[in-house]
C-alpha cells in the first residue's frame, strides 16, 4: 500500500528530473502512479493500517488534487465489495505541481517560458527552448524586476553582437558588474542560444569587453628596480608585463599573495605572486622561457596539479618547499583539503613529486591532508629559498 506521502516522494523525483522537459510540452499525459492496493488477505491481516490508508486517499480525492482512480473489488471472504483507490492520476504538469505545492512556481515558469519563446525565438526553436528550460528555477523564482532586467539585457545584446563595451557600461537601469557577475553563466548560455553559436566564455559570447588580466610582480633586487624607475611592486596587464625587459636572472612564483609580499630581496630575482590556479598567463611572457624558475605552492593535491600545469608551459620550473620533508616537518599545522584533485596521476612531475602527490591523494599520511604555504615557519622558508 502506497500512501499519498509515499507517492508524493515519487512525484518529487519525477518533478526534479522532468520539469524542464514538461516546460517545453514534453512527456506523455496523463500520468498515473499506482497506490498498490492490498489483497483481501493483506487488508484483513493489517486492518488498522488498511483503514488509515483508505482514509488518507479519501482526503486526497476530496481535495481534487489530480484524480484518484477507484476500482471495485469483490472480495470473497468477510469484507465483501470494496471501492479501492488504485492510482493517482495527473492530466497535466500543473496537476503534479499542485500536488507538490509547486503550483505558483510552475505557473510563473510556464508563463515566462512561453513569453520568452514568443519574444526571442528566431528559427533555432529547439535549442532556444531547451536552453531556457534548463533554467527552470530562475524562471520560477526570479522576481518581476529581475526577470525584466534579464529580458532587457537579452534585447540589448541581441542587437549588438560586437559592442566592445565593458559590462559596467550597459545602458540598462539596475544593471552593474556585480549583477552581471551573479548571472553571467545563464546570460552567456541564453545569448549563445539566441545567436546559435557555441556557449563559452561570457565575454566572447556577449561581445562585451573583458577587463585586462593582470599580473602582480615584485623586483627583489635594487639593480632590477633601477632599470624600471625604482619600482618594487608592479601590477599591470599581462601584455605590458610581457613587453618589459627587467634583466632578471631568476624567477620565483608563489601561489599566495601575502607570502609573496613577505619575501625579502634576493639577487637578480623577479617574483610573481597571487595567481592561484590561473597560471596560464605565464606562458604568454616570452622572457620567462630561458630563465630558471622556482615555484612554491600549497602542499596539497591541487597545489601539485598547478605545479604540473605550469611545468607543461615552462618545462624548466623547479618546485621548492613542496617536498615530503617539508610536509612531515610541519605535521601539527596540517589542514584538511575539502576535496582532492580528481586525477589519479599528473603529467610533468618529478619522481619525488609524483610520490608526494600519491601520498596526498591516497591518504597515506592522513585523510585529505594539506599544508598551506603560509603555515611553514619563516626561518625554514628562508633557508631553503
N, C-alpha and C positions, 0 to 999 in steps of 0.2 A: 504493500500500500504506500503510494507516494502522497505525502501531504502537500498542501499548497506551498508551504515554505520550501519543501524539498524541490518542487518543480520550479519555484522562483530561482533557486540556485542554478538549475539547468538553463532557465531563461537568461539569467545574468551572463552565463558563459556564451550563449548564442548571441546575445546583445553585444558583448565585447568583441566577439570575432567578426560579426556580420553587419553591424550598424552602418559601416562605411559603404558596403555594397547595397544595403537596403536604401540608403540615401539616394542612390543612383537608379532606384527602381528594380534592383536585383532581388533574387530569392524567389522561391515558389510558394504561392499562397493559395489557400490558407495553410497554416501550420498547426499540427496537433501534437500534444505531449500526453502520453498515456499516464493515467493515475494508478495503473497496475492494481485494479480492484481485486479483492480476495476471492478465494473459493468459499463455498458454504462451510467447509470444514475449518478453514482458517478463521472465518468470521466467528464461528461458534467457539473455537479454542481461545480467541482473544477478543471476547465480546466488548469489553470496555474500550479497547483500542479501536475496534471497528466502529463503535458508536460515536466516538470522538472524531474519527476520520470523516464519517458521514456529515456530522455537524459542521466541520470546517468547510467541506465542499459546498454545503447548502448556503453557508455565509458568502462564499465566493460567487455562487450562482446568483444570489440576490443582489450582489454588488454590480452585476453586469460588467465585470472586467473580463473581456474576452467572452467566450461561450463555453459553458460546461456541458459537454455532451453526455447524456444519460442513456443507459441501455437497461432493458428489463431482463432480469434473470429469474427463472423459475427454479427455485431450489426444492429438492425432493424431500428433505427431512422436515425439521420443525420451523424453518424460517419462511417458507412459502415464497411468494413472489416479491422481489425486491427491485426497485429502480436505483441503479448504481451509477455514480459519476465515473465514466470510463476514460474521458480525455478532456484536456483543457485546450480549447481551440482559439486561434487568433487569425482574423481575416487580413490584418494589415500590420506593418511595423508599429504604427501608432498604438495599436491594441497591446502589443508586447511592452512598449514604452510605458503605457498606463499601468500595466500590471507590476512594473518595476519602480513606479514612482518617478519615471523619467519623461512624463508627458510634455511638460513645459520645455525641457531641453530639446526633445525630439522636434517639437513644433517649430521652435526657433531655428534649429539647424536646418530643417527641411525648407522653411521659408527662405532662409538666406542662401541655401544651396541653389534653389530654383531661381532666385533673383540674380545670383552670380552667373548662372548659365545664360539667362536671358540677356544680361548686360555685357558679358565679355566673350561669350563663345564665338569662335571665328573659324570654324571648319574642322579643327582638330578636336572634334567633340569628345571622343572617349578619353583622350589624355587630359583635357582640362577638367572634365568631370571627375576622373579618378584622382587627380592631384588635390583638388579642393575637398573631395570627400574624405581623403586621408586625414584631414584636419577637422574631423567632426567635432572634437572637443572645443576647438576655437570657435567654430560656427555656433556651437550651443552655448558657450559660456561668455563670450565677449559681450560687454555692454554695448548699447547702441552707438555711443560716441566712438568707442574703439573700432567697432565694425565700420562705421562711416569713414574713419581715418584711413583704414586699410583700403577701402574702395577708392578713396581719393588718391592714395599713393599709387595704386594699380593704374588708375586712369592717367595719372601724370607720366608714369614710367612707360606705359604702353605707347604713348605718342612721342617719346623722346628716347629712343634706344641707345643713343650715344651722347648723352648730355655732358658728361665730363665734369659735372659739378660735385662738390663734396656733399655727403648726405645732409650735413647741417644746413646746407643752402636750399633744400627743398622748400618751395614757397607754398607750404600747406600748413594751415593752422593746427597747432597741437603736436607737430612733428619735430623731434630733435634727435640728436645722435643716440641718446640713452634709449629713447622709444624704439628707434630702428634696431639698435643692438639686441634688444629683447625679442625682436620678431624677425630677425634677418633670415633665419633658416626658412620660415614659412613664406616670407615675401619672395625670396630667391626662387623657391620651388614654384610658386604661383606665376611669377614673371616668366620663368623658363617655359612653363606650360603655355602661357599666352603667346610667347614668341616661337614656340615649337623648336626650342633649342635644348641642348643638354643642360641639366641642372649642374651647378657647380659653385664656384666662388661667388659670393654675394656681389662684389663689385663688378666682376666680369659679366655676370648675368644682367645686372640692372643698368650697367653703363655709368654708374656713379664712380667718382674718383676715390681711390683708396688713399688713406694718409700714408706718407712715406714710411717705410720700415727703417727703423733707426738702430744704430749700434752705439753702445757706450764703451769708450776706450780710455785707459789711463796710460800715460807715459811715465815709466818708473825710473827714468834716467835723466838727470839735468841736461845732458848733452842733447838728448832727443827733444826735450822741451824747448831748448833754444832754437831748434830747427823749425818749430811750429809756433813761434811768437811767445814762448814762455808758458803755453797752455799745458796743464797737467791732466785735466779731466775733460774729455770731449765726447759729446753726444751729437750725432749727425746722421743724415740718411746714409744708407749703405753705399749708394753710388758715390757720395762725397768721400766717405772713408776709403773706398776702393781707389780713388784718384790721388790720395795722399802718398807721399814718399817719406815716411818717418825715419828711415835709415835704421830700423830695428835689426838686432842680431838674434833675437829670440822672442817668442810669443808665449804668453800664458793665458789660457782660457779657463775661467771659473764659472760654475753654474750659478752661484748665489751672488746677488748684488753686494750685500754688506760684507761678505767675505772678500770680494774684490776691492772694496774701499779700504779694508784693513791692511792690505799687503803693502809692505814698505818698499822703498826704492831698491831696484836691482839693476845692475849694469846692462845696458843695451836692450832692456825688456819693454815690450808693449803688452798691456793686459787688456783683455776683453772680459766683460762681466755681465751677469744678469740676463743671459739669453734663455736659460732654462732649456726647454725641449726644442726651441726654434733655432737649430744650429745650421740650417741650410744656407743661411746668409754668408757664412764663412767661405763657401765655395765661390762666392761672387767677388772675392777680394784677391786680385791676381798676385799682389806682393806677398801673400802668405804661402804661396806654393813652394817656395825654395827656402823657407825658414824652418828651423827646429821649433816645434810646437808642443807644449805640455798642456794636458787637460786634467782638471780636477773637478770632479762632480760628487754627488752623493753616492755612498756605498749602499746601493740597493739595486733591484733588477732594472728599474727604469734609468738609473744613472749609468749602468753598464750598457744599456741599449743606446743611450745618447752617445756614449763614447764610441760604440761600434759604428753608428751612423756617421759621426764626424770623421772617423778614420776612413770611411768609404769615400769621402770627398778629399781628405788630406791624409794620404797614407802614412806620412811621417809622424803623425801625432803619437805622443807617448803619454801614458797615464801616470799621474802622481797621486799618492795618498789614497789609492783605490785598490790596495793590496790586502791580502789576508792578514798580514802582521798588523796593519793599522786597524783593521776591523776587530781583531781579537784584543788589541791593546785598550780599546775603549768599550768593552762589553757592558759596563754599568750604564753607559749612555745610549745604548741601543734603543731605537724606537720600533714601531710596527708599521710596515708598508700595508696600506689599506687594500690594495690589490696589486698583484705582481704582473710583470710583463708577460704576455701570452706565449712568446716564442720559446721553444724548448732549447734551441741553440741560436747563437748570434754570430754572424759573419764578422770578420776583421778583428777579432780579439786574439790576444796572445794566449799561449798555453796557460799561463798563470791567471790571466783574466777570465778565461773560459772556466777554470776551476772555481774561481770566486763566484761567477755567475751561477754555476751549477749548484754550489753550496747554498747560495741565497735562494734560488728558485726551488731547490729540493728540500729546503728547511733542514739542512744538515746540522746547522748550529742552533736553530731555534725557529719558531713559527713566524714566517714573513718578517724576519728581522731587517733592520736598516740602520745605517749610521749616517746621519746628516753631516755635511761637511763642517757646519758651524759648531758641532759638538766636539770636534777634535781640539785637544789642547794646543794653544798657540806656539808654545816652545817646540812641540813635536812638529808642527807645520813648518816653522821657520828652519828647523834643522834639515828637513827633507826637501824643501823647495830650493 
